[in-house]
Structures are given as structure tokens and as C-alpha cells.
């Protein structure tokens, strides 16, 4: 039997709408900087998976599907290293996403080889956009997870 997750509080978007609007504006600031929307969606999904954010994992899985991506790509994001469905640039972005999301997990949180591979595929403006995307989704995850915001609810 599955226990229903109960939210600990009203959605942050309802309680603090101005803060969420600012966070959304921050997240949107990365658009049009040389990172394809497909890659941005993969970043959002992978960070949300790592952080255990059900609302964001569901939302970004749906976003990827709406953008026309195959089920194979959506299902394989968590195991992207062992999947043939991702380009070199997407793999570099996913590796950077994992490193930046897990900053506290190792002494050299973003190793040179991860950074250098991302820099091989993205110019400095696009690297900044990648970091902004990663930071924004991690912020959303860190608001949703402690509040137990259930899947299916929007901000």
C-alpha cells in the first residue's frame, strides 16, 4: 500500500509569490545564451532526480515529452552515461549538472575533466547559462523537497 505524501505547507508560490516570480525570472535569464532548450530540460530533470524532487521530476519529464522527445531519452536520463540517446554536448551538460548539484559529495566537486568537457561543447556565455540553469533548478528543488510539495502541483 502506498502512503500519500502530504504537503507540509501551502505551495511556496502561493505563500511567497514575489520570491517565486524572482526565481522564475532568474531561471529564465539563462535562455537564449547558446544552450538548447532540450539540454536545459535534461539539466532540470537530472538535478531534480538527484535531489529527489518529485514535483520537478514529473514537471520536467512532461516538459521534455511536450517538446517532442522520445520516451527512450526521458527514461534514460538517470542512466545517461550508459545510454546511447545523448549527444556529447548533452553528456557534458549532464556531467556538469551532477557535479554542481552534488558539491558537498567530494573534495574536488567540479573536476577539471568535467569542466573542460563542458567547455569543449559550450562557449563562456553558454557555460554561464548552464550554471544558471543548474543553480535555478537546485533552488526550486530545495524549496519543494523540504515542504513535501507533491507531484502534480504547480508553483
N, CA, C and O of each residue as an XYZ file, in Angstrom:
620
protein
N       0.838     -1.169      0.000
C       0.000      0.000      0.000
C       0.893      1.246      0.000
O       1.866      1.317      0.750
N       0.563      2.201     -0.824
C       1.332      3.428     -0.933
C       0.743      4.495     -0.027
O      -0.462      4.746     -0.029
N       1.613      5.110      0.738
C       1.194      6.195      1.611
C       1.176      7.488      0.800
O       2.097      7.752      0.027
N       0.142      8.282      0.973
C       0.030      9.539      0.260
C       0.896     10.590      0.939
O       0.808     10.804      2.148
N       1.728     11.236      0.146
C       2.580     12.300      0.662
C       1.721     13.521      0.941
O       0.955     13.964      0.084
N       1.850     14.048      2.113
C       1.110     15.245      2.493
C       2.061     16.437      2.502
O       3.140     16.386      3.092
N       1.645     17.493      1.849
C       2.453     18.712      1.857
C       2.563     19.233      3.281
O       1.608     19.164      4.055
N       3.724     19.751      3.617
C       3.938     20.321      4.946
C       3.416     21.751      5.046
O       3.178     22.268      6.137
N       3.248     22.369      3.898
C       2.784     23.755      3.883
C       2.146     24.045      2.530
O       2.267     23.264      1.586
N       1.481     25.159      2.459
C       0.936     25.630      1.197
C       2.097     25.868      0.235
O       3.202     26.198      0.665
N       1.854     25.704     -1.046
C       2.890     25.913     -2.058
C       3.610     27.240     -1.837
O       2.987     28.265     -1.560
N       4.928     27.197     -1.965
C       5.743     28.408     -1.813
C       5.261     29.492     -2.783
O       5.305     30.679     -2.460
N       4.808     29.087     -3.957
C       4.316     30.047     -4.938
C       3.099     30.816     -4.463
O       2.867     31.948     -4.887
N       2.328     30.207     -3.588
C       1.160     30.868     -3.010
C       1.580     31.730     -1.819
O       1.121     32.862     -1.668
N       2.444     31.192     -0.989
C       2.870     31.874      0.230
C       3.801     33.057     -0.074
O       3.685     34.118      0.537
N       4.706     32.866     -1.005
C       5.700     33.901     -1.326
C       5.773     34.112     -2.836
O       6.802     33.835     -3.453
N       4.683     34.602     -3.434
C       4.647     34.707     -4.895
C       5.720     35.607     -5.491
O       6.229     35.316     -6.573
N       6.075     36.688     -4.814
C       7.105     37.588     -5.346
C       8.463     36.900     -5.408
O       9.213     37.080     -6.367
N       8.774     36.121     -4.393
C      10.045     35.391     -4.380
C      10.081     34.363     -5.502
O      11.100     34.216     -6.176
N       8.987     33.658     -5.704
C       8.946     32.656     -6.768
C       9.013     33.321     -8.139
O       9.668     32.808     -9.046
N       8.342     34.458     -8.294
C       8.441     35.193     -9.563
C       9.890     35.598     -9.832
O      10.358     35.516    -10.967
N      10.591     36.027     -8.804
C      12.007     36.403     -8.958
C      12.849     35.183     -9.316
O      13.749     35.272    -10.151
N      12.561     34.053     -8.693
C      13.292     32.828     -9.003
C      13.019     32.380    -10.435
O      13.927     31.928    -11.132
N      11.787     32.503    -10.865
C      11.443     32.167    -12.256
C      12.170     33.109    -13.217
O      12.681     32.668    -14.246
N      12.220     34.390    -12.891
C      12.956     35.363    -13.735
C      14.433     35.006    -13.783
O      15.058     35.078    -14.841
N      14.995     34.619    -12.638
C      16.390     34.184    -12.585
C      16.591     32.978    -13.504
O      17.546     32.937    -14.280
N      15.700     32.007    -13.415
C      15.803     30.806    -14.248
C      15.710     31.158    -15.731
O      16.434     30.594    -16.551
N      14.839     32.071    -16.069
C      14.661     32.460    -17.477
C      15.839     33.267    -18.011
O      16.025     33.367    -19.224
N      16.633     33.842    -17.115
C      17.769     34.655    -17.557
C      18.786     33.835    -18.338
O      19.603     34.396    -19.069
N      18.746     32.536    -18.194
C      19.691     31.671    -18.900
C      19.262     31.381    -20.334
O      20.062     30.890    -21.131
N      18.033     31.674    -20.664
C      17.551     31.388    -22.014
C      18.270     32.247    -23.041
O      18.742     33.342    -22.734
N      18.346     31.746    -24.244
C      18.964     32.452    -25.368
C      20.450     32.726    -25.167
O      20.965     33.738    -25.642
N      21.134     31.837    -24.472
C      22.574     32.024    -24.255
C      23.377     30.880    -24.866
O      24.522     30.647    -24.480
N      22.785     30.176    -25.810
C      23.535     29.142    -26.508
C      23.319     27.728    -25.995
O      23.998     26.801    -26.438
N      22.383     27.546    -25.065
C      22.066     26.202    -24.576
C      20.697     25.830    -25.135
O      19.711     26.513    -24.857
N      20.624     24.757    -25.919
C      19.323     24.354    -26.470
C      18.319     24.058    -25.352
O      18.692     23.553    -24.293
N      17.062     24.371    -25.590
C      16.019     24.127    -24.596
C      15.959     22.650    -24.214
O      15.682     22.323    -23.060
N      16.213     21.764    -25.162
C      16.243     20.337    -24.850
C      17.288     20.048    -23.775
O      17.023     19.303    -22.831
N      18.461     20.630    -23.917
C      19.528     20.430    -22.932
C      19.129     21.025    -21.589
O      19.373     20.416    -20.548
N      18.523     22.202    -21.599
C      18.059     22.819    -20.354
C      17.043     21.914    -19.659
O      17.083     21.760    -18.438
N      16.145     21.324    -20.419
C      15.167     20.404    -19.833
C      15.842     19.163    -19.250
O      15.434     18.678    -18.195
N      16.863     18.648    -19.920
C      17.593     17.490    -19.395
C      18.275     17.844    -18.077
O      18.272     17.052    -17.134
N      18.860     19.042    -18.019
C      19.503     19.528    -16.794
C      18.491     19.581    -15.662
O      18.752     19.097    -14.560
N      17.339     20.169    -15.940
C      16.304     20.307    -14.903
C      15.846     18.942    -14.401
O      15.660     18.739    -13.201
N      15.668     18.020    -15.325
C      15.220     16.686    -14.934
C      16.288     15.969    -14.122
O      15.979     15.384    -13.084
N      17.537     16.002    -14.572
C      18.584     15.248    -13.869
C      18.829     15.797    -12.462
O      18.940     15.019    -11.515
N      18.914     17.101    -12.308
C      19.106     17.668    -10.970
C      17.929     17.316    -10.065
O      18.119     17.008     -8.888
N      16.724     17.360    -10.607
C      15.537     17.025     -9.815
C      15.539     15.564     -9.393
O      15.117     15.241     -8.283
N      16.011     14.676    -10.266
C      16.139     13.262     -9.897
C      17.128     13.098     -8.747
O      16.848     12.402     -7.771
N      18.287     13.744     -8.871
C      19.320     13.638     -7.836
C      18.786     14.145     -6.498
O      19.027     13.532     -5.458
N      18.068     15.253     -6.524
C      17.575     15.872     -5.302
C      16.292     15.229     -4.775
O      15.815     15.592     -3.700
N      15.740     14.288     -5.515
C      14.526     13.614     -5.068
C      13.310     14.518     -5.050
O      12.435     14.377     -4.197
N      13.257     15.440     -5.986
C      12.131     16.376     -6.059
C      11.070     15.823     -7.004
O      11.198     15.920     -8.225
N      10.031     15.246     -6.430
C       9.014     14.594     -7.257
C       8.264     15.579     -8.140
O       7.996     15.284     -9.304
N       7.919     16.755     -7.598
C       7.156     17.713     -8.393
C       7.963     18.179     -9.600
O       7.416     18.290    -10.698
N       9.257     18.455     -9.418
C      10.087     18.919    -10.530
C      10.442     17.783    -11.487
O      10.519     17.995    -12.697
N      10.657     16.577    -10.953
C      10.940     15.432    -11.830
C       9.761     15.180    -12.756
O       9.939     14.980    -13.957
N       8.565     15.189    -12.199
C       7.375     14.979    -13.029
C       7.197     16.115    -14.031
O       6.957     15.875    -15.214
N       7.316     17.353    -13.553
C       7.113     18.521    -14.412
C       8.085     18.526    -15.587
O       7.681     18.751    -16.727
N       9.356     18.279    -15.316
C      10.343     18.375    -16.388
C      10.332     17.146    -17.295
O      10.718     17.241    -18.460
N       9.902     16.013    -16.789
C       9.674     14.856    -17.673
C       8.573     15.188    -18.666
O       8.683     14.885    -19.854
N       7.525     15.803    -18.178
C       6.422     16.215    -19.066
C       6.873     17.288    -20.058
O       6.490     17.254    -21.227
N       7.685     18.236    -19.593
C       8.196     19.283    -20.490
C       9.004     18.669    -21.635
O       8.868     19.073    -22.790
N       9.831     17.705    -21.304
C      10.651     17.048    -22.324
C       9.764     16.322    -23.327
O       9.999     16.386    -24.534
N       8.755     15.639    -22.830
C       7.827     14.927    -23.731
C       7.067     15.911    -24.620
O       6.914     15.671    -25.818
N       6.589     17.018    -24.041
C       5.857     18.030    -24.817
C       6.730     18.617    -25.912
O       6.230     19.016    -26.963
N       8.037     18.670    -25.668
C       8.973     19.211    -26.658
C       9.261     18.206    -27.765
O      10.021     18.498    -28.687
N       8.659     17.024    -27.679
C       8.792     16.040    -28.745
C       9.872     14.996    -28.533
O      10.185     14.235    -29.449
N      10.443     14.948    -27.344
C      11.485     13.950    -27.078
C      10.885     12.557    -26.937
O       9.726     12.401    -26.552
N      11.684     11.558    -27.252
C      11.235     10.166    -27.176
C      11.187      9.683    -25.728
O      11.876     10.213    -24.857
N      10.368      8.675    -25.495
C      10.327      8.036    -24.184
C      11.704      7.509    -23.814
O      12.106      7.584    -22.653
N      12.431      6.977    -24.791
C      13.755      6.424    -24.519
C      14.661      7.455    -23.855
O      15.355      7.148    -22.885
N      14.652      8.671    -24.376
C      15.509      9.714    -23.805
C      15.040     10.120    -22.410
O      15.857     10.307    -21.508
N      13.745     10.256    -22.233
C      13.221     10.636    -20.916
C      13.562      9.569    -19.886
O      14.032      9.881    -18.792
N      13.323      8.313    -20.238
C      13.543      7.219    -19.296
C      15.021      7.015    -18.980
O      15.360      6.506    -17.912
N      15.895      7.405    -19.892
C      17.324      7.127    -19.724
C      18.110      8.246    -19.047
O      19.312      8.094    -18.828
N      17.480      9.346    -18.717
C      18.227     10.475    -18.146
C      18.991     10.068    -16.891
O      20.142     10.467    -16.716
N      18.377      9.287    -16.022
C      19.043      8.896    -14.769
C      20.266      8.016    -15.026
O      21.160      7.941    -14.183
N      20.312      7.358    -16.170
C      21.426      6.468    -16.515
C      22.082      6.921    -17.818
O      22.450      6.095    -18.653
N      22.227      8.224    -17.988
C      22.703      8.790    -19.249
C      24.085      8.292    -19.655
O      24.375      8.207    -20.848
N      24.942      7.961    -18.697
C      26.295      7.504    -19.032
C      26.279      6.187    -19.815
O      27.149      5.937    -20.649
N      25.289      5.362    -19.535
C      25.203      4.045    -20.158
C      24.151      3.989    -21.252
O      23.729      2.905    -21.654
N      23.734      5.124    -21.727
C      22.665      5.195    -22.720
C      23.189      5.805    -24.026
O      23.998      6.733    -24.004
N      22.726      5.282    -25.151
C      23.177      5.813    -26.441
C      22.377      7.022    -26.929
O      22.601      7.494    -28.043
N      21.460      7.525    -26.123
C      20.497      8.510    -26.600
C      20.913      9.970    -26.480
O      20.135     10.857    -26.831
N      22.119     10.240    -25.994
C      22.504     11.617    -25.726
C      23.755     12.012    -26.509
O      24.666     11.206    -26.696
N      23.784     13.254    -26.958
C      24.929     13.775    -27.707
C      26.087     14.047    -26.754
O      25.919     14.017    -25.535
N      27.241     14.307    -27.308
C      28.394     14.667    -26.491
C      28.154     15.931    -25.691
O      28.541     16.008    -24.525
N      27.523     16.921    -26.298
C      27.229     18.173    -25.600
C      26.239     17.935    -24.464
O      26.399     18.493    -23.379
N      25.226     17.117    -24.701
C      24.255     16.806    -23.645
C      24.922     16.047    -22.500
O      24.636     16.300    -21.330
N      25.806     15.121    -22.844
C      26.529     14.370    -21.810
C      27.396     15.302    -20.955
O      27.467     15.155    -19.735
N      28.043     16.249    -21.608
C      28.871     17.209    -20.878
C      28.004     18.056    -19.941
O      28.391     18.322    -18.803
N      26.843     18.473    -20.420
C      25.928     19.268    -19.589
C      25.387     18.444    -18.419
O      25.246     18.957    -17.309
N      25.087     17.179    -18.666
C      24.593     16.310    -17.594
C      25.679     16.040    -16.553
O      25.397     16.022    -15.354
N      26.907     15.831    -16.999
C      28.016     15.619    -16.061
C      28.231     16.867    -15.198
O      28.447     16.764    -13.991
N      28.169     18.036    -15.824
C      28.315     19.284    -15.075
C      27.158     19.445    -14.091
O      27.358     19.869    -12.953
N      25.965     19.109    -14.530
C      24.794     19.184    -13.653
C      24.983     18.321    -12.419
O      24.729     18.766    -11.300
N      25.425     17.100    -12.616
C      25.628     16.198    -11.484
C      26.699     16.732    -10.540
O      26.529     16.697     -9.321
N      27.789     17.221    -11.091
C      28.876     17.733    -10.253
C      28.421     18.946     -9.436
O      28.670     19.012     -8.232
N      27.766     19.890    -10.078
C      27.349     21.112     -9.390
C      26.228     20.818     -8.388
O      26.163     21.449     -7.333
N      25.366     19.884     -8.702
C      24.279     19.526     -7.787
C      24.810     18.822     -6.546
O      24.232     18.939     -5.465
N      25.913     18.090     -6.702
C      26.485     17.320     -5.588
C      27.768     17.969     -5.052
O      28.741     17.261     -4.791
N      27.793     19.251     -4.888
C      29.002     19.956     -4.485
C      29.646     19.405     -3.217
O      30.873     19.371     -3.125
N      28.874     18.986     -2.267
C      29.421     18.552     -0.972
C      29.867     17.094     -0.960
O      30.380     16.622      0.054
N      29.686     16.382     -2.044
C      29.948     14.942     -2.057
C      31.407     14.547     -2.253
O      31.755     13.385     -2.043
N      32.268     15.481     -2.649
C      33.674     15.125     -2.877
C      34.551     16.360     -2.728
O      34.073     17.488     -2.845
N      35.843     16.140     -2.468
C      36.743     17.278     -2.223
C      36.924     18.189     -3.432
O      37.087     19.398     -3.269
N      36.898     17.640     -4.622
C      37.003     18.448     -5.840
C      35.650     18.339     -6.547
O      35.486     17.520     -7.451
N      34.686     19.162     -6.137
C      33.306     18.960     -6.579
C      33.091     19.033     -8.091
O      32.272     18.292     -8.633
N      33.810     19.907     -8.766
C      33.690     20.011    -10.223
C      35.097     19.802    -10.787
O      35.838     20.762    -10.996
N      35.458     18.540    -11.030
C      36.806     18.246    -11.519
C      37.083     18.917    -12.871
O      36.170     19.173    -13.656
N      38.357     19.192    -13.116
C      38.755     19.825    -14.375
C      38.239     19.068    -15.585
O      37.822     19.683    -16.566
N      38.261     17.737    -15.530
C      37.810     16.983    -16.712
C      36.328     17.214    -16.998
O      35.929     17.228    -18.162
N      35.509     17.395    -15.973
C      34.086     17.698    -16.181
C      33.943     19.094    -16.766
O      33.219     19.294    -17.741
N      34.641     20.066    -16.163
C      34.573     21.435    -16.657
C      35.111     21.535    -18.081
O      34.482     22.153    -18.940
N      36.268     20.931    -18.336
C      36.900     21.018    -19.650
C      36.022     20.394    -20.742
O      35.958     20.905    -21.860
N      35.359     19.304    -20.416
C      34.467     18.676    -21.409
C      33.284     19.597    -21.703
O      32.882     19.731    -22.859
N      32.730     20.226    -20.685
C      31.635     21.175    -20.921
C      32.145     22.356    -21.766
O      31.465     22.803    -22.689
N      33.332     22.850    -21.444
C      33.900     23.987    -22.178
C      34.238     23.622    -23.621
O      34.311     24.502    -24.479
N      34.442     22.347    -23.895
C      34.687     21.897    -25.262
C      33.429     22.042    -26.132
O      33.519     22.225    -27.346
N      32.271     21.959    -25.496
C      30.993     21.998    -26.223
C      30.273     23.340    -26.141
O      29.418     23.642    -26.973
N      30.618     24.138    -25.143
C      29.888     25.385    -24.909
C      30.863     26.535    -24.732
O      31.900     26.390    -24.085
N      30.521     27.686    -25.314
C      31.353     28.865    -25.102
C      31.073     29.430    -23.703
O      30.231     28.906    -22.973
N      31.779     30.494    -23.342
C      31.674     31.023    -21.983
C      30.263     31.495    -21.648
O      29.791     31.288    -20.531
N      29.595     32.120    -22.597
C      28.212     32.579    -22.370
C      27.290     31.394    -22.112
O      26.445     31.442    -21.219
N      27.455     30.337    -22.892
C      26.625     29.147    -22.713
C      26.979     28.422    -21.413
O      26.096     27.872    -20.755
N      28.257     28.416    -21.039
C      28.637     27.829    -19.747
C      27.959     28.584    -18.599
O      27.484     27.974    -17.641
N      27.919     29.904    -18.704
C      27.221     30.694    -17.690
C      25.748     30.309    -17.641
O      25.163     30.187    -16.565
N      25.160     30.119    -18.810
C      23.750     29.716    -18.867
C      23.540     28.340    -18.241
O      22.561     28.122    -17.528
N      24.454     27.419    -18.506
C      24.362     26.098    -17.877
C      24.389     26.224    -16.357
O      23.572     25.615    -15.665
N      25.323     27.010    -15.841
C      25.421     27.189    -14.392
C      24.172     27.857    -13.821
O      23.721     27.496    -12.734
N      23.612     28.819    -14.538
C      22.377     29.452    -14.089
C      21.221     28.455    -14.060
O      20.434     28.434    -13.114
N      21.123     27.629    -15.105
C      20.077     26.594    -15.145
C      20.215     25.639    -13.964
O      19.234     25.318    -13.294
N      21.435     25.193    -13.720
C      21.690     24.241    -12.641
C      21.367     24.884    -11.290
O      20.723     24.260    -10.446
N      21.803     26.109    -11.082
C      21.532     26.803     -9.824
C      20.031     27.002     -9.617
O      19.523     26.800     -8.514
N      19.330     27.394    -10.667
C      17.890     27.658    -10.553
C      17.117     26.395    -10.202
O      16.281     26.416     -9.299
N      17.383     25.299    -10.901
C      16.611     24.087    -10.614
C      16.948     23.557     -9.239
O      16.076     23.019     -8.556
N      18.199     23.697     -8.814
C      18.547     23.282     -7.458
C      17.804     24.131     -6.423
O      17.392     23.613     -5.384
N      17.631     25.414     -6.691
C      16.872     26.271     -5.778
C      15.418     25.815     -5.705
O      14.860     25.697     -4.615
N      14.807     25.561     -6.852
C      13.425     25.065     -6.855
C      13.323     23.742     -6.090
O      12.404     23.551     -5.294
N      14.258     22.841     -6.332
C      14.253     21.551     -5.633
C      14.354     21.750     -4.129
O      13.669     21.075     -3.361
N      15.204     22.672     -3.709
C      15.436     22.891     -2.289
C      14.266     23.581     -1.602
O      14.194     23.593     -0.373
N      13.358     24.150     -2.365
C      12.120     24.682     -1.811
C      11.022     23.620     -1.783
O      10.242     23.557     -0.833
N      10.961     22.800     -2.803
C       9.898     21.794     -2.904
C      10.102     20.599     -1.990
O       9.154     20.145     -1.349
N      11.325     20.080     -1.918
C      11.579     18.851     -1.168
C      11.274     19.007      0.323
O      10.525     18.190      0.859
N      11.811     20.009      1.021
C      11.518     20.105      2.455
C      10.045     20.374      2.758
O       9.544     19.980      3.810
N       9.350     21.049      1.832
C       7.932     21.352      2.023
C       7.040     20.169      1.659
O       5.824     20.216      1.845
N       7.663     19.092      1.132
C       6.912     17.910      0.657
C       5.861     18.287     -0.380
O       4.742     17.774     -0.364
N       6.232     19.178     -1.265
C       5.290     19.559     -2.321
C       5.058     18.334     -3.201
O       5.998     17.827     -3.815
N       3.820     17.855     -3.270
C       3.570     16.617     -4.016
C       3.565     16.815     -5.535
O       3.293     17.904     -6.041
N       3.868     15.747     -6.226
C       3.792     15.759     -7.686
C       2.390     16.175     -8.110
O       1.405     15.936     -7.413
N       2.340     16.801     -9.273
C       1.058     17.216     -9.809
C       0.674     18.632     -9.426
O      -0.245     19.207    -10.008
N       1.371     19.198     -8.453
C       1.100     20.575     -8.078
C       2.091     21.494     -8.783
O       3.259     21.144     -8.956
N       1.634     22.631     -9.175
C       2.489     23.615     -9.804
C       2.866     24.673     -8.781
O       2.245     24.786     -7.724
N       3.880     25.434     -9.107
C       4.336     26.506     -8.235
C       3.281     27.569     -8.170
O       3.459     28.575     -7.484
